[in-house]
Amino acid sequence: MPAEWEPHSGTWLTWPHNPETWPGLDMQQVEIDYMHIVKALSQGEQTHILVQDQSAQESLTTQLTENSVDMSQVFLHDIPTNDSWIRDYGPNFIVRDHEKTREVAINDWDFDSWGRKYKWELDDLAGSTLAKELGFSSYKPGIILEGGAIEVNGQGTCLTTDSCVLNPNRNGGLRRERMEEYLKSFLGVSKIIWLKGDLQGDDTDGHIDNLARFINPTTIVCAVEDNERDPNFLSLKHNFERLQAAKDQNGNPLQIIPLPMPGYVGTEEERLPASYANFYIANLAVLVPVYNHHNDEKVLDLLTSLFPGRKVIPIPCRTLIEGLGAVHCLTQQQPSALPGLGKVGELS
């Protein structure tokens, strides 16, 4: 599995359509915020969007055109889904360099909506349908694994959380040793670093993409909470310390950079799993969730310094997070089939 910063041939999305995902909210506002993602992506790579049916495709085409989106970069696909979190049910792309070409294939993991918490049958089917539509070689591991649960450096190291991938609600309590065999076999990794996913409000049972992210093969940004009274403080502190002691696939230490949190986001009744770690690395940009918090600018400045060749673009997520996810959850990268194609700043 290549790292996210390696060249993409495109990014996959699912247009938001299910009001049950954002209960009590105006879907028009959800679409307005989602449009920021589409516009940012389509400026640097092909952008593929799943829609419910032909009528939805026609309506969205009009909407995108009215918002000055470059339609030569946007491709709509009539594949019905339950929800918009394509990171978790969409194809998990893997590659193999062969002579002067890069062969692209797909891992079609099973999906059950984070332990059968919501309706999920269409989402599970959508991943398989998309794999067939693309025509790549496809592997069926036969176990449940969400895309937001794994993070790789493209060199052989994988980050994940035992609270999610070893949860009995996924695969009946698969043993860690057996899960490591799956990850090594199907992702091509040799080293797995396990963290804890105890983030309040997270219905995924602790996806890694809210906690720690590689920004290059040897550097990780790790979410930390400055407020010692915050319920997330200790678990995030433990993750940071765990990473400081961890080694990569070659036995070398990793550089760990603290990434601030946006504090408490939500209502008195419900905390939402807001995290700046849920950013997405596109070919020419880094799309960063922001929450109208004083740490927004601090994080944007930090990531600008860490991604000098890419434009850091804030994506308003105060509404999107009401659906319990943000930018990374809504995207899935498809790697380029040509090594070196679309390097930062010189997209072909």
LINNORZI-V873383 format. One record per pair of residues at least 4 apart in sequence whose ideal C-beta (glycine too) atoms are under 6 Angstrom apart, sorted by sequence separation. I is the first residue (numbers start at 1). GAP is how many residues later the second one is. If there is no record, write none. Layout:
i gap
I GAP
I GAP
This chain:
i gap
2 4
38 4
52 4
86 4
112 4
113 4
120 4
125 4
153 4
162 4
174 4
182 4
183 4
215 4
232 4
247 4
248 4
266 4
295 4
303 4
317 4
325 4
42 5
51 5
64 5
97 5
98 5
113 5
160 5
168 5
174 5
184 5
225 5
228 5
266 5
281 5
321 5
336 5
342 5
41 6
51 6
152 6
183 6
214 6
215 6
248 6
266 6
290 6
320 6
336 6
342 6
95 7
96 7
113 7
131 7
225 7
265 7
279 7
280 7
341 7
19 8
22 8
112 8
150 8
151 8
212 8
213 8
225 8
246 8
304 8
51 9
95 9
183 9
197 9
265 9
279 9
303 9
317 9
150 10
212 10
94 11
149 11
199 11
225 11
278 11
111 12
180 12
211 12
224 12
244 12
262 12
300 12
315 12
93 13
111 13
223 13
243 13
16 14
165 14
300 14
91 15
92 15
149 15
288 15
149 16
224 16
259 17
274 17
286 17
16 18
222 18
259 18
57 19
108 19
108 20
57 21
222 21
286 21
89 22
108 23
220 23
276 23
286 24
288 24
290 24
51 25
53 25
106 25
158 25
285 25
47 26
144 26
265 26
285 26
286 26
287 26
288 26
289 26
292 26
42 27
46 27
47 27
48 27
49 27
50 27
144 27
291 27
42 28
52 28
143 28
211 28
285 28
287 28
289 28
50 29
262 29
11 30
39 30
106 30
108 30
263 30
42 31
50 31
105 31
158 31
200 31
262 31
35 32
42 32
104 32
105 32
106 32
107 32
108 32
109 32
112 32
162 32
200 32
156 33
163 33
164 33
262 33
15 34
89 34
110 34
156 34
157 34
158 34
159 34
161 34
163 34
220 34
222 34
224 34
310 34
10 35
17 35
156 35
260 35
309 35
10 36
11 36
12 36
13 36
14 36
15 36
109 36
161 36
218 36
219 36
220 36
221 36
223 36
225 36
309 36
8 37
82 37
90 37
198 37
218 37
289 37
10 38
82 38
89 38
167 38
221 38
223 38
260 38
289 38
91 39
196 39
260 39
82 40
83 40
91 40
287 40
81 41
82 41
141 41
164 41
80 42
81 42
163 42
164 42
163 43
195 44
15 45
81 45
141 45
161 45
79 47
161 47
195 47
274 47
280 47
160 48
278 48
280 48
159 49
272 49
278 49
79 50
278 50
273 51
280 51
223 52
159 53
193 53
115 54
223 54
92 55
151 57
88 58
149 58
191 58
88 59
148 59
190 59
283 59
87 60
88 60
87 61
148 61
153 61
21 62
151 62
155 62
210 63
153 64
213 64
283 64
18 65
210 65
211 66
14 67
210 67
16 68
210 68
209 69
14 70
201 70
200 71
201 71
202 71
14 72
201 72
12 74
199 74
12 78
107 79
114 89
114 90
157 91
215 91
157 92
1 93
2 93
156 93
155 94
209 119
203 121
6 148
3 150
1 151
3 151
2 152
148 181
1 186
104 233
102 235
102 237
44 238
45 238
44 239
44 240
85 240
95 240
41 241
93 241
87 242
90 242
93 242
85 244
40 245
87 245
84 246
86 246
40 247
40 273
8 275
5 276
4 277
37 278
36 279
33 283
33 286
33 287
30 289
29 290
25 297
22 300
22 301
21 302
44 303
11 320
12 320
11 322
10 324
8 325
9 325
9 327
4 329
7 329
2 333
7 334
7 335
